[in-house]
Amino acid sequence: MIRKLLVISFWFPIVLVLLIINLGLLIDTVNRNSEEVVASVSSEQTHFQVASSANGTGMVLGTSVEGADARSILLETFLREHKSPMAPYANYIVEKSDENGIDFRLVVAIAMCESNAGKHMPKRNEFNAWGIGVYTGQLTGAGFDSWPHAIDWVTTYIRENYYDEGLIDLREIGAKWAPPSVENGYSWTNCVEEFQGSIL
């Protein structure tokens, strides 16, 4: 018992002394490194120029860089991952959504829930990824000439028939867009919310 007490009584002071020495060395090393960095920065002439990209372009290592809307890139990436025929129109979807004052994700999220973003439509050449005019049990609906025509129509339709009427909440939109889904615990709304969240 006395032996253990002696070992402990010597061990604590030795550990404390070593700890203080290590902390002192660490502080000294940090101070030296920071002095060297400050000395090297102040010895060089430093001139800073504010970089401005008012027109969204610049040069990086001799390569031109153009600014882009990240929303378009996110949307295109999302649509390509899902192998959607709408992927090339991601930028157009963002433009038309902005023009109509609606959430750009809503157009794609609805298309994902209605047709897997255009992969499973009643008729492929009608470009109706949103189930417009396709009622329960029917295999046909509204037809459009092209993806841009469909996107124009759908973004305007959402603005005029939902946003302009004060229907901005997805539950309210879902109750009007897909009324049977309300009885199923707002399944349409839940689907759209999930895809909107996965875009951003």
N, CA and C atoms as an extended XYZ file, in Angstrom:
600
Properties=species:S:1:pos:R:3:atomname:S:1:resname:S:1:resid:I:1 pbc="F F F"
N         0.820       -1.186        0.000 N   MET     1
C         0.000        0.000        0.000 CA  MET     1
C         0.871        1.260        0.000 C   MET     1
N         1.936        1.238        0.782 N   ILE     2
C         2.829        2.395        0.841 CA  ILE     2
C         3.536        2.567       -0.499 C   ILE     2
N         3.872        1.454       -1.131 N   ARG     3
C         4.546        1.518       -2.427 CA  ARG     3
C         3.650        2.210       -3.464 C   ARG     3
N         2.368        1.870       -3.497 N   LYS     4
C         1.428        2.481       -4.437 CA  LYS     4
C         1.296        3.970       -4.155 C   LYS     4
N         1.261        4.320       -2.905 N   LEU     5
C         1.150        5.713       -2.522 CA  LEU     5
C         2.371        6.510       -2.951 C   LEU     5
N         3.553        5.918       -2.841 N   LEU     6
C         4.791        6.567       -3.277 CA  LEU     6
C         4.819        6.743       -4.796 C   LEU     6
N         4.405        5.713       -5.536 N   VAL     7
C         4.386        5.787       -7.002 CA  VAL     7
C         3.435        6.894       -7.453 C   VAL     7
N         2.271        6.944       -6.852 N   ILE     8
C         1.289        7.966       -7.216 CA  ILE     8
C         1.807        9.354       -6.853 C   ILE     8
N         2.429        9.487       -5.704 N   SER     9
C         2.911       10.804       -5.278 CA  SER     9
C         4.043       11.312       -6.168 C   SER     9
N         4.823       10.427       -6.761 N   PHE    10
C         5.871       10.851       -7.705 CA  PHE    10
C         5.319       11.013       -9.137 C   PHE    10
N         4.365       10.192       -9.474 N   TRP    11
C         3.826       10.194      -10.842 CA  TRP    11
C         3.137       11.520      -11.168 C   TRP    11
N         2.257       12.022      -10.312 N   PHE    12
C         1.525       13.259      -10.575 CA  PHE    12
C         2.443       14.454      -10.784 C   PHE    12
N         3.434       14.710       -9.933 N   PRO    13
C         4.307       15.860      -10.190 CA  PRO    13
C         5.101       15.729      -11.484 C   PRO    13
N         5.558       14.530      -11.797 N   ILE    14
C         6.331       14.324      -13.031 CA  ILE    14
C         5.447       14.599      -14.248 C   ILE    14
N         4.235       14.090      -14.251 N   VAL    15
C         3.303       14.313      -15.357 CA  VAL    15
C         2.975       15.798      -15.477 C   VAL    15
N         2.778       16.468      -14.361 N   LEU    16
C         2.475       17.895      -14.373 CA  LEU    16
C         3.622       18.702      -14.963 C   LEU    16
N         4.869       18.389      -14.582 N   VAL    17
C         6.050       19.089      -15.109 CA  VAL    17
C         6.157       18.846      -16.621 C   VAL    17
N         5.984       17.609      -17.075 N   LEU    18
C         6.063       17.295      -18.498 CA  LEU    18
C         4.951       17.999      -19.291 C   LEU    18
N         3.777       18.079      -18.730 N   LEU    19
C         2.671       18.764      -19.378 CA  LEU    19
C         2.975       20.251      -19.546 C   LEU    19
N         3.513       20.876      -18.520 N   ILE    20
C         3.862       22.302      -18.597 CA  ILE    20
C         4.954       22.524      -19.637 C   ILE    20
N         5.947       21.645      -19.696 N   ILE    21
C         7.012       21.770      -20.695 CA  ILE    21
C         6.439       21.644      -22.107 C   ILE    21
N         5.582       20.669      -22.322 N   ASN    22
C         4.972       20.476      -23.652 CA  ASN    22
C         4.121       21.669      -24.063 C   ASN    22
N         3.337       22.210      -23.138 N   LEU    23
C         2.535       23.385      -23.463 CA  LEU    23
C         3.420       24.576      -23.800 C   LEU    23
N         4.497       24.740      -23.067 N   GLY    24
C         5.425       25.834      -23.356 CA  GLY    24
C         6.036       25.705      -24.731 C   GLY    24
N         6.454       24.487      -25.103 N   LEU    25
C         7.019       24.256      -26.436 CA  LEU    25
C         5.983       24.500      -27.536 C   LEU    25
N         4.766       24.079      -27.292 N   LEU    26
C         3.699       24.277      -28.272 CA  LEU    26
C         3.429       25.766      -28.487 C   LEU    26
N         3.317       26.521      -27.424 N   ILE    27
C         3.082       27.970      -27.529 CA  ILE    27
C         4.228       28.644      -28.265 C   ILE    27
N         5.462       28.261      -27.952 N   ASP    28
C         6.633       28.840      -28.605 CA  ASP    28
C         6.620       28.541      -30.107 C   ASP    28
N         6.272       27.320      -30.484 N   THR    29
C         6.226       26.922      -31.898 CA  THR    29
C         5.148       27.716      -32.650 C   THR    29
N         3.993       27.847      -32.053 N   VAL    30
C         2.909       28.592      -32.679 CA  VAL    30
C         3.308       30.051      -32.872 C   VAL    30
N         3.916       30.650      -31.851 N   ASN    31
C         4.337       32.056      -31.962 CA  ASN    31
C         5.381       32.242      -33.053 C   ASN    31
N         6.340       31.336      -33.167 N   ARG    32
C         7.372       31.450      -34.203 CA  ARG    32
C         6.770       31.356      -35.595 C   ARG    32
N         5.849       30.397      -35.791 N   ASN    33
C         5.223       30.230      -37.106 CA  ASN    33
C         4.409       31.447      -37.496 C   ASN    33
N         3.674       32.021      -36.559 N   SER    34
C         2.864       33.188      -36.895 CA  SER    34
C         3.743       34.398      -37.187 C   SER    34
N         4.893       34.531      -36.495 N   GLU    35
C         5.814       35.633      -36.779 CA  GLU    35
C         6.414       35.488      -38.167 C   GLU    35
N         6.751       34.235      -38.565 N   GLU    36
C         7.322       34.003      -39.890 CA  GLU    36
C         6.311       34.336      -40.991 C   GLU    36
N         5.058       33.996      -40.794 N   VAL    37
C         4.013       34.279      -41.786 CA  VAL    37
C         3.833       35.780      -41.924 C   VAL    37
N         3.760       36.485      -40.801 N   VAL    38
C         3.587       37.938      -40.838 CA  VAL    38
C         4.787       38.589      -41.513 C   VAL    38
N         5.997       38.119      -41.204 N   ALA    39
C         7.204       38.688      -41.805 CA  ALA    39
C         7.221       38.472      -43.309 C   ALA    39
N         6.827       37.280      -43.762 N   SER    40
C         6.856       37.012      -45.198 CA  SER    40
C         5.806       37.825      -45.943 C   SER    40
N         4.655       38.070      -45.336 N   VAL    41
C         3.610       38.853      -45.981 CA  VAL    41
C         4.008       40.324      -46.035 C   VAL    41
N         4.580       40.845      -44.937 N   SER    42
C         4.912       42.269      -44.922 CA  SER    42
C         6.143       42.574      -45.765 C   SER    42
N         7.025       41.583      -45.986 N   SER    43
C         8.213       41.847      -46.778 CA  SER    43
C         7.899       41.940      -48.266 C   SER    43
N         6.831       41.289      -48.703 N   GLU    44
C         6.446       41.362      -50.106 CA  GLU    44
C         5.537       42.561      -50.305 C   GLU    44
N         5.567       43.103      -51.499 N   GLN    45
C         4.629       44.173      -51.806 CA  GLN    45
C         3.305       43.519      -52.148 C   GLN    45
N         2.287       43.900      -51.435 N   THR    46
C         0.969       43.316      -51.694 CA  THR    46
C         0.037       44.390      -52.220 C   THR    46
N        -0.524       44.121      -53.362 N   HIS    47
C        -1.507       45.006      -53.964 CA  HIS    47
C        -2.763       44.178      -54.210 C   HIS    47
N        -3.837       44.634      -53.661 N   PHE    48
C        -5.084       43.915      -53.830 CA  PHE    48
C        -5.982       44.701      -54.754 C   PHE    48
N        -6.670       43.967      -55.613 N   GLN    49
C        -7.592       44.587      -56.542 CA  GLN    49
C        -8.934       43.902      -56.369 C   GLN    49
N        -9.965       44.680      -56.255 N   VAL    50
C       -11.288       44.120      -56.095 CA  VAL    50
C       -11.699       43.504      -57.422 C   VAL    50
N       -12.079       42.251      -57.363 N   ALA    51
C       -12.520       41.567      -58.582 CA  ALA    51
C       -14.012       41.809      -58.751 C   ALA    51
N       -14.363       42.235      -59.913 N   SER    52
C       -15.766       42.498      -60.199 CA  SER    52
C       -16.174       41.681      -61.408 C   SER    52
N       -17.336       41.093      -61.303 N   SER    53
C       -17.840       40.338      -62.445 CA  SER    53
C       -19.225       40.854      -62.786 C   SER    53
N       -19.292       42.115      -63.089 N   ALA    54
C       -20.585       42.728      -63.386 CA  ALA    54
C       -21.265       42.056      -64.576 C   ALA    54
N       -20.465       41.636      -65.546 N   ASN    55
C       -21.067       40.977      -66.698 CA  ASN    55
C       -21.042       39.459      -66.575 C   ASN    55
N       -20.578       38.933      -65.430 N   GLY    56
C       -20.615       37.499      -65.175 CA  GLY    56
C       -19.527       36.718      -65.870 C   GLY    56
N       -18.491       37.376      -66.380 N   THR    57
C       -17.420       36.646      -67.031 CA  THR    57
C       -16.099       37.008      -66.391 C   THR    57
N       -15.121       36.179      -66.559 N   GLY    58
C       -13.789       36.439      -66.040 CA  GLY    58
C       -12.810       35.481      -66.666 C   GLY    58
N       -11.567       35.660      -66.335 N   MET    59
C       -10.538       34.770      -66.864 CA  MET    59
C        -9.898       34.028      -65.697 C   MET    59
N        -9.817       32.743      -65.812 N   VAL    60
C        -9.147       31.911      -64.824 CA  VAL    60
C        -8.168       31.030      -65.577 C   VAL    60
N        -6.883       31.239      -65.329 N   LEU    61
C        -5.838       30.463      -65.991 CA  LEU    61
C        -6.040       30.421      -67.507 C   LEU    61
N        -6.446       31.546      -68.072 N   GLY    62
C        -6.596       31.638      -69.520 CA  GLY    62
C        -7.889       31.067      -70.055 C   GLY    62
N        -8.778       30.615      -69.170 N   THR    63
C       -10.047       30.057      -69.604 CA  THR    63
C       -11.162       31.004      -69.221 C   THR    63
N       -12.056       31.238      -70.120 N   SER    64
C       -13.169       32.136      -69.849 CA  SER    64
C       -14.188       31.442      -68.964 C   SER    64
N       -14.688       32.155      -67.969 N   VAL    65
C       -15.684       31.617      -67.052 CA  VAL    65
C       -16.940       32.457      -67.176 C   VAL    65
N       -18.065       31.820      -67.389 N   GLU    66
C       -19.329       32.531      -67.512 CA  GLU    66
C       -20.199       32.203      -66.315 C   GLU    66
N       -20.845       33.218      -65.775 N   GLY    67
C       -21.745       33.017      -64.652 CA  GLY    67
C       -23.009       32.308      -65.106 C   GLY    67
N       -23.586       31.520      -64.234 N   ALA    68
C       -24.826       30.821      -64.553 CA  ALA    68
C       -25.682       30.761      -63.300 C   ALA    68
N       -26.963       30.593      -63.509 N   ASP    69
C       -27.893       30.461      -62.407 CA  ASP    69
C       -27.748       29.052      -61.841 C   ASP    69
N       -27.388       28.959      -60.582 N   ALA    70
C       -27.172       27.644      -59.962 CA  ALA    70
C       -28.446       26.814      -59.950 C   ALA    70
N       -29.595       27.473      -59.939 N   ARG    71
C       -30.855       26.730      -59.946 CA  ARG    71
C       -30.979       25.897      -61.215 C   ARG    71
N       -30.580       26.454      -62.333 N   SER    72
C       -30.644       25.714      -63.598 CA  SER    72
C       -29.736       24.493      -63.549 C   SER    72
N       -28.561       24.678      -62.973 N   ILE    73
C       -27.607       23.574      -62.875 CA  ILE    73
C       -28.151       22.489      -61.947 C   ILE    73
N       -28.709       22.890      -60.804 N   LEU    74
C       -29.299       21.914      -59.876 CA  LEU    74
C       -30.444       21.156      -60.537 C   LEU    74
N       -31.274       21.887      -61.244 N   LEU    75
C       -32.427       21.277      -61.899 CA  LEU    75
C       -31.996       20.322      -63.006 C   LEU    75
N       -31.030       20.760      -63.814 N   GLU    76
C       -30.557       19.898      -64.901 CA  GLU    76
C       -29.901       18.637      -64.340 C   GLU    76
N       -29.112       18.796      -63.285 N   THR    77
C       -28.477       17.629      -62.655 CA  THR    77
C       -29.532       16.660      -62.142 C   THR    77
N       -30.537       17.191      -61.471 N   PHE    78
C       -31.620       16.364      -60.943 CA  PHE    78
C       -32.328       15.612      -62.070 C   PHE    78
N       -32.667       16.333      -63.139 N   LEU    79
C       -33.391       15.707      -64.255 CA  LEU    79
C       -32.534       14.683      -64.985 C   LEU    79
N       -31.247       14.959      -65.137 N   ARG    80
C       -30.352       13.987      -65.797 CA  ARG    80
C       -30.201       12.725      -64.950 C   ARG    80
N       -30.110       12.897      -63.632 N   GLU    81
C       -30.012       11.733      -62.741 CA  GLU    81
C       -31.241       10.843      -62.874 C   GLU    81
N       -32.385       11.444      -63.167 N   HIS    82
C       -33.624       10.676      -63.324 CA  HIS    82
C       -33.917       10.341      -64.784 C   HIS    82
N       -32.937       10.618      -65.665 N   LYS    83
C       -33.040       10.299      -67.092 CA  LYS    83
C       -34.314       10.874      -67.715 C   LYS    83
N       -34.603       12.123      -67.363 N   SER    84
C       -35.808       12.784      -67.857 CA  SER    84
C       -35.558       13.434      -69.212 C   SER    84
N       -36.520       13.332      -70.125 N   PRO    85
C       -36.398       14.046      -71.403 CA  PRO    85
C       -36.500       15.565      -71.230 C   PRO    85
N       -36.839       16.021      -70.029 N   MET    86
C       -36.952       17.457      -69.756 CA  MET    86
C       -35.607       18.084      -69.380 C   MET    86
N       -34.578       17.293      -69.172 N   ALA    87
C       -33.279       17.798      -68.710 CA  ALA    87
C       -32.719       18.950      -69.550 C   ALA    87
N       -32.783       18.877      -70.878 N   PRO    88
C       -32.236       19.994      -71.672 CA  PRO    88
C       -32.999       21.312      -71.491 C   PRO    88
N       -34.158       21.261      -70.866 N   TYR    89
C       -34.998       22.445      -70.707 CA  TYR    89
C       -34.964       22.999      -69.279 C   TYR    89
N       -33.986       22.596      -68.490 N   ALA    90
C       -33.892       23.044      -67.091 CA  ALA    90
C       -33.812       24.566      -66.996 C   ALA    90
N       -32.965       25.172      -67.797 N   ASN    91
C       -32.825       26.627      -67.765 CA  ASN    91
C       -34.136       27.303      -68.175 C   ASN    91
N       -34.811       26.737      -69.142 N   TYR    92
C       -36.083       27.294      -69.613 CA  TYR    92
C       -37.150       27.199      -68.516 C   TYR    92
N       -37.134       26.103      -67.767 N   ILE    93
C       -38.084       25.938      -66.651 CA  ILE    93
C       -37.850       27.030      -65.609 C   ILE    93
N       -36.583       27.285      -65.284 N   VAL    94
C       -36.256       28.332      -64.306 CA  VAL    94
C       -36.701       29.700      -64.820 C   VAL    94
N       -36.418       29.998      -66.088 N   GLU    95
C       -36.810       31.290      -66.680 CA  GLU    95
C       -38.320       31.488      -66.622 C   GLU    95
N       -39.066       30.482      -67.048 N   LYS    96
C       -40.524       30.597      -67.085 CA  LYS    96
C       -41.121       30.628      -65.675 C   LYS    96
N       -40.514       29.918      -64.750 N   SER    97
C       -40.976       29.954      -63.361 CA  SER    97
C       -40.773       31.346      -62.780 C   SER    97
N       -39.600       31.928      -63.035 N   ASP    98
C       -39.329       33.289      -62.569 CA  ASP    98
C       -40.286       34.285      -63.211 C   ASP    98
N       -40.499       34.119      -64.499 N   GLU    99
C       -41.396       35.012      -65.239 CA  GLU    99
C       -42.808       34.986      -64.656 C   GLU    99
N       -43.227       33.816      -64.183 N   ASN   100
C       -44.574       33.664      -63.623 CA  ASN   100
C       -44.605       33.771      -62.100 C   ASN   100
N       -43.449       33.966      -61.478 N   GLY   101
C       -43.405       34.159      -60.031 CA  GLY   101
C       -43.738       32.922      -59.222 C   GLY   101
N       -43.359       31.744      -59.744 N   ILE   102
C       -43.631       30.504      -59.011 CA  ILE   102
C       -42.310       29.821      -58.647 C   ILE   102
N       -42.381       28.898      -57.713 N   ASP   103
C       -41.208       28.141      -57.286 CA  ASP   103
C       -40.758       27.253      -58.447 C   ASP   103
N       -39.513       27.421      -58.883 N   PHE   104
C       -39.018       26.672      -60.043 CA  PHE   104
C       -39.029       25.167      -59.800 C   PHE   104
N       -38.937       24.748      -58.550 N   ARG   105
C       -38.921       23.317      -58.238 CA  ARG   105
C       -40.297       22.684      -58.398 C   ARG   105
N       -41.346       23.510      -58.263 N   LEU   106
C       -42.711       22.991      -58.305 CA  LEU   106
C       -43.028       22.334      -59.640 C   LEU   106
N       -42.610       22.951      -60.728 N   VAL   107
C       -42.897       22.435      -62.075 CA  VAL   107
C       -42.308       21.032      -62.229 C   VAL   107
N       -41.081       20.853      -61.819 N   VAL   108
C       -40.411       19.559      -61.964 CA  VAL   108
C       -40.937       18.552      -60.941 C   VAL   108
N       -41.192       19.001      -59.721 N   ALA   109
C       -41.686       18.083      -58.690 CA  ALA   109
C       -43.051       17.509      -59.078 C   ALA   109
N       -43.920       18.348      -59.641 N   ILE   110
C       -45.226       17.854      -60.099 CA  ILE   110
C       -45.018       16.851      -61.235 C   ILE   110
N       -44.126       17.178      -62.157 N   ALA   111
C       -43.850       16.258      -63.272 CA  ALA   111
C       -43.298       14.925      -62.761 C   ALA   111
N       -42.486       14.969      -61.713 N   MET   112
C       -41.946       13.726      -61.148 CA  MET   112
C       -43.078       12.866      -60.587 C   MET   112
N       -44.017       13.488      -59.895 N   CYS   113
C       -45.114       12.731      -59.289 CA  CYS   113
C       -46.125       12.239      -60.316 C   CYS   113
N       -46.321       13.010      -61.367 N   GLU   114
C       -47.329       12.659      -62.365 CA  GLU   114
C       -46.820       11.696      -63.442 C   GLU   114
N       -45.536       11.817      -63.824 N   SER   115
C       -45.066       11.006      -64.960 CA  SER   115
C       -43.592       10.611      -64.864 C   SER   115
N       -43.027       10.716      -63.673 N   ASN   116
C       -41.595       10.461      -63.496 CA  ASN   116
C       -40.798       11.385      -64.420 C   ASN   116
N       -41.186       12.657      -64.391 N   ALA   117
C       -40.552       13.737      -65.165 CA  ALA   117
C       -40.558       13.471      -66.671 C   ALA   117
N       -41.711       12.999      -67.160 N   GLY   118
C       -41.872       12.822      -68.599 CA  GLY   118
C       -41.491       11.460      -69.131 C   GLY   118
N       -41.129       10.536      -68.265 N   LYS   119
C       -40.742        9.197      -68.743 CA  LYS   119
C       -41.943        8.274      -68.923 C   LYS   119
N       -43.026        8.528      -68.197 N   HIS   120
C       -44.197        7.656      -68.264 CA  HIS   120
C       -45.457        8.487      -68.493 C   HIS   120
N       -45.595        9.007      -69.693 N   MET   121
C       -46.758        9.821      -70.058 CA  MET   121
C       -47.730        8.963      -70.861 C   MET   121
N       -49.028        9.339      -70.861 N   PRO   122
C       -49.986        8.567      -71.668 CA  PRO   122
C       -49.562        8.488      -73.136 C   PRO   122
N       -49.125        9.623      -73.692 N   LYS   123
C       -48.635        9.643      -75.069 CA  LYS   123
C       -47.347       10.435      -75.096 C   LYS   123
N       -46.296        9.810      -75.593 N   ARG   124
C       -44.975       10.410      -75.568 CA  ARG   124
C       -44.870       11.700      -76.385 C   ARG   124
N       -45.541       11.764      -77.482 N   ASN   125
C       -45.412       12.928      -78.357 CA  ASN   125
C       -46.352       14.077      -77.978 C   ASN   125
N       -46.970       13.996      -76.815 N   GLU   126
C       -47.844       15.077      -76.365 CA  GLU   126
C       -47.190       15.943      -75.284 C   GLU   126
N       -46.034       15.550      -74.766 N   PHE   127
C       -45.244       16.350      -73.831 CA  PHE   127
C       -46.019       16.766      -72.575 C   PHE   127
N       -46.921       15.911      -72.130 N   ASN   128
C       -47.743       16.213      -70.949 CA  ASN   128
C       -47.200       15.455      -69.742 C   ASN   128
N       -46.155       15.984      -69.140 N   ALA   129
C       -45.535       15.338      -67.980 CA  ALA   129
C       -46.263       15.655      -66.684 C   ALA   129
N       -47.251       16.552      -66.701 N   TRP   130
C       -47.892       17.038      -65.485 CA  TRP   130
C       -49.282       16.451      -65.269 C   TRP   130
N       -49.697       15.555      -66.141 N   GLY   131
C       -51.008       14.931      -65.991 CA  GLY   131
C       -52.157       15.903      -66.226 C   GLY   131
N       -51.936       16.916      -67.050 N   ILE   132
C       -52.979       17.907      -67.327 CA  ILE   132
C       -54.103       17.239      -68.115 C   ILE   132
N       -55.299       17.265      -67.560 N   GLY   133
C       -56.464       16.688      -68.234 CA  GLY   133
C       -56.474       15.169      -68.232 C   GLY   133
N       -55.570       14.549      -67.486 N   VAL   134
C       -55.574       13.088      -67.371 CA  VAL   134
C       -56.266       12.764      -66.049 C   VAL   134
N       -57.504       12.318      -66.146 N   TYR   135
C       -58.267       12.056      -64.939 CA  TYR   135
C       -58.169       10.581      -64.582 C   TYR   135
N       -58.437       10.268      -63.347 N   THR   136
C       -58.310        8.905      -62.847 CA  THR   136
C       -58.979        7.914      -63.791 C   THR   136
N       -58.208        6.940      -64.231 N   GLY   137
C       -58.715        5.896      -65.111 CA  GLY   137
C       -58.603        6.204      -66.591 C   GLY   137
N       -58.217        7.439      -66.949 N   GLN   138
C       -58.099        7.800      -68.363 CA  GLN   138
C       -56.653        7.659      -68.825 C   GLN   138
N       -56.487        7.409      -70.109 N   LEU   139
C       -55.153        7.247      -70.670 CA  LEU   139
C       -54.756        8.392      -71.596 C   LEU   139
N       -55.588        9.414      -71.693 N   THR   140
C       -55.235       10.564      -72.526 CA  THR   140
C       -55.473       11.833      -71.729 C   THR   140
N       -54.884       12.907      -72.216 N   GLY   141
C       -55.050       14.197      -71.552 CA  GLY   141
C       -54.692       15.303      -72.513 C   GLY   141
N       -54.319       16.439      -71.972 N   ALA   142
C       -53.943       17.576      -72.811 CA  ALA   142
C       -52.671       17.253      -73.582 C   ALA   142
N       -52.589       17.770      -74.789 N   GLY   143
C       -51.401       17.558      -75.610 CA  GLY   143
C       -50.724       18.886      -75.920 C   GLY   143
N       -49.404       18.846      -76.022 N   PHE   144
C       -48.619       20.036      -76.339 CA  PHE   144
C       -47.713       19.728      -77.526 C   PHE   144
N       -47.296       20.762      -78.234 N   ASP   145
C       -46.467       20.598      -79.437 CA  ASP   145
C       -45.015       20.251      -79.116 C   ASP   145
N       -44.524       20.740      -77.969 N   SER   146
C       -43.107       20.579      -77.626 CA  SER   146
C       -42.933       20.788      -76.126 C   SER   146
N       -41.726       20.499      -75.631 N   TRP   147
C       -41.449       20.760      -74.222 CA  TRP   147
C       -41.558       22.246      -73.890 C   TRP   147
N       -40.973       23.142      -74.692 N   PRO   148
C       -41.137       24.573      -74.372 CA  PRO   148
C       -42.607       25.008      -74.330 C   PRO   148
N       -43.416       24.504      -75.269 N   HIS   149
C       -44.838       24.837      -75.266 CA  HIS   149
C       -45.494       24.342      -73.980 C   HIS   149
N       -45.182       23.118      -73.593 N   ALA   150
C       -45.752       22.539      -72.367 CA  ALA   150
C       -45.303       23.320      -71.130 C   ALA   150
N       -44.026       23.673      -71.065 N   ILE   151
C       -43.491       24.413      -69.914 CA  ILE   151
C       -44.131       25.802      -69.832 C   ILE   151
N       -44.263       26.478      -70.978 N   ASP   152
C       -44.951       27.780      -71.015 CA  ASP   152
C       -46.355       27.654      -70.439 C   ASP   152
N       -47.083       26.670      -70.938 N   TRP   153
C       -48.472       26.498      -70.555 CA  TRP   153
C       -48.593       26.167      -69.075 C   TRP   153
N       -47.792       25.226      -68.600 N   VAL   154
C       -47.897       24.763      -67.211 CA  VAL   154
C       -47.509       25.860      -66.220 C   VAL   154
N       -46.425       26.590      -66.482 N   THR   155
C       -46.030       27.651      -65.551 CA  THR   155
C       -47.087       28.751      -65.490 C   THR   155
N       -47.659       29.097      -66.636 N   THR   156
C       -48.728       30.103      -66.656 CA  THR   156
C       -49.971       29.567      -65.951 C   THR   156
N       -50.294       28.310      -66.194 N   TYR   157
C       -51.459       27.673      -65.569 CA  TYR   157
C       -51.332       27.668      -64.048 C   TYR   157
N       -50.168       27.319      -63.541 N   ILE   158
C       -49.959       27.298      -62.088 CA  ILE   158
C       -50.119       28.702      -61.513 C   ILE   158
N       -49.541       29.689      -62.187 N   ARG   159
C       -49.665       31.068      -61.688 CA  ARG   159
C       -51.124       31.521      -61.679 C   ARG   159
N       -51.805       31.357      -62.819 N   GLU   160
C       -53.167       31.876      -62.953 CA  GLU   160
C       -54.184       31.125      -62.099 C   GLU   160
N       -54.059       29.800      -62.019 N   ASN   161
C       -55.086       28.996      -61.348 CA  ASN   161
C       -54.765       28.636      -59.905 C   ASN   161
N       -53.573       28.937      -59.456 N   TYR   162
C       -53.191       28.615      -58.077 CA  TYR   162
C       -52.618       29.841      -57.360 C   TYR   162
N       -51.488       30.335      -57.808 N   TYR   163
C       -50.831       31.460      -57.137 CA  TYR   163
C       -51.701       32.715      -57.139 C   TYR   163
N       -52.274       33.057      -58.295 N   ASP   164
C       -53.116       34.259      -58.377 CA  ASP   164
C       -54.369       34.137      -57.518 C   ASP   164
N       -54.796       32.924      -57.228 N   GLU   165
C       -55.969       32.699      -56.376 CA  GLU   165
C       -55.582       32.541      -54.907 C   GLU   165
N       -54.289       32.743      -54.612 N   GLY   166
C       -53.827       32.653      -53.225 CA  GLY   166
C       -53.501       31.243      -52.779 C   GLY   166
N       -53.516       30.290      -53.709 N   LEU   167
C       -53.187       28.908      -53.370 CA  LEU   167
C       -51.682       28.696      -53.570 C   LEU   167
N       -50.931       28.895      -52.497 N   ILE   168
C       -49.482       28.758      -52.571 CA  ILE   168
C       -49.023       27.554      -51.756 C   ILE   168
N       -49.769       27.236      -50.705 N   ASP   169
C       -49.451       26.081      -49.866 CA  ASP   169
C       -49.675       24.796      -50.662 C   ASP   169
N       -48.745       23.868      -50.562 N   LEU   170
C       -48.841       22.636      -51.358 CA  LEU   170
C       -50.081       21.815      -51.036 C   LEU   170
N       -50.555       21.860      -49.801 N   ARG   171
C       -51.775       21.113      -49.469 CA  ARG   171
C       -52.973       21.682      -50.227 C   ARG   171
N       -53.019       23.008      -50.332 N   GLU   172
C       -54.116       23.647      -51.075 CA  GLU   172
C       -53.989       23.364      -52.568 C   GLU   172
N       -52.762       23.423      -53.077 N   ILE   173
C       -52.539       23.121      -54.497 CA  ILE   173
C       -52.912       21.671      -54.771 C   ILE   173
N       -52.483       20.759      -53.904 N   GLY   174
C       -52.775       19.339      -54.076 CA  GLY   174
C       -54.257       19.031      -54.031 C   GLY   174
N       -54.996       19.732      -53.161 N   ALA   175
C       -56.439       19.495      -53.054 CA  ALA   175
C       -57.147       19.855      -54.349 C   ALA   175
N       -56.606       20.834      -55.076 N   LYS   176
C       -57.216       21.236      -56.351 CA  LYS   176
C       -56.632       20.447      -57.518 C   LYS   176
N       -55.320       20.195      -57.510 N   TRP   177
C       -54.646       19.513      -58.630 CA  TRP   177
C       -55.018       18.026      -58.670 C   TRP   177
N       -54.999       17.405      -57.508 N   ALA   178
C       -55.262       15.962      -57.414 CA  ALA   178
C       -56.195       15.695      -56.234 C   ALA   178
N       -57.499       16.044      -56.380 N   PRO   179
C       -58.438       15.934      -55.254 CA  PRO   179
C       -58.494       14.555      -54.581 C   PRO   179
N       -58.414       13.433      -55.325 N   PRO   180
C       -58.472       12.138      -54.637 CA  PRO   180
C       -57.307       11.908      -53.651 C   PRO   180
N       -56.205       12.612      -53.850 N   SER   181
C       -55.047       12.394      -52.979 CA  SER   181
C       -55.277       12.909      -51.566 C   SER   181
N       -56.235       13.821      -51.391 N   VAL   182
C       -56.533       14.354      -50.058 CA  VAL   182
C       -57.020       13.233      -49.156 C   VAL   182
N       -57.874       12.363      -49.716 N   GLU   183
C       -58.405       11.239      -48.940 CA  GLU   183
C       -57.319       10.216      -48.612 C   GLU   183
N       -56.235       10.237      -49.368 N   ASN   184
C       -55.124        9.302      -49.142 CA  ASN   184
C       -54.015        9.945      -48.314 C   ASN   184
N       -54.382       10.853      -47.438 N   GLY   185
C       -53.393       11.487      -46.575 CA  GLY   185
C       -52.500       12.475      -47.309 C   GLY   185
N       -53.076       13.142      -48.299 N   TYR   186
C       -52.331       14.130      -49.100 CA  TYR   186
C       -51.122       13.478      -49.779 C   TYR   186
N       -51.348       12.337      -50.395 N   SER   187
C       -50.245       11.599      -51.030 CA  SER   187
C       -49.585       12.422      -52.144 C   SER   187
N       -50.364       13.146      -52.923 N   TRP   188
C       -49.795       13.973      -54.000 CA  TRP   188
C       -48.914       15.066      -53.408 C   TRP   188
N       -49.421       15.748      -52.395 N   THR   189
C       -48.662       16.813      -51.724 CA  THR   189
C       -47.365       16.268      -51.146 C   THR   189
N       -47.442       15.120      -50.496 N   ASN   190
C       -46.239       14.511      -49.906 CA  ASN   190
C       -45.211       14.173      -50.980 C   ASN   190
N       -45.695       13.679      -52.111 N   CYS   191
C       -44.804       13.346      -53.220 CA  CYS   191
C       -44.107       14.601      -53.745 C   CYS   191
N       -44.884       15.652      -53.987 N   VAL   192
C       -44.318       16.905      -54.514 CA  VAL   192
C       -43.325       17.499      -53.525 C   VAL   192
N       -43.679       17.511      -52.248 N   GLU   193
C       -42.765       18.039      -51.219 CA  GLU   193
C       -41.452       17.274      -51.205 C   GLU   193
N       -41.540       15.961      -51.316 N   GLU   194
C       -40.329       15.134      -51.284 CA  GLU   194
C       -39.412       15.457      -52.462 C   GLU   194
N       -39.973       15.581      -53.655 N   PHE   195
C       -39.141       15.891      -54.823 CA  PHE   195
C       -38.620       17.322      -54.784 C   PHE   195
N       -39.419       18.258      -54.288 N   GLN   196
C       -38.920       19.628      -54.142 CA  GLN   196
C       -37.711       19.646      -53.224 C   GLN   196
N       -37.798       18.909      -52.135 N   GLY   197
C       -36.687       18.848      -51.187 CA  GLY   197
C       -35.453       18.186      -51.768 C   GLY   197
N       -35.646       17.226      -52.653 N   SER   198
C       -34.477       16.532      -53.221 CA  SER   198
C       -33.818       17.339      -54.344 C   SER   198
N       -34.512       18.334      -54.893 N   ILE   199
C       -33.899       19.200      -55.907 CA  ILE   199
C       -32.915       20.142      -55.241 C   ILE   199
N       -33.291       20.674      -54.089 N   LEU   200
C       -32.404       21.582      -53.343 CA  LEU   200
C       -31.952       20.942      -52.069 C   LEU   200
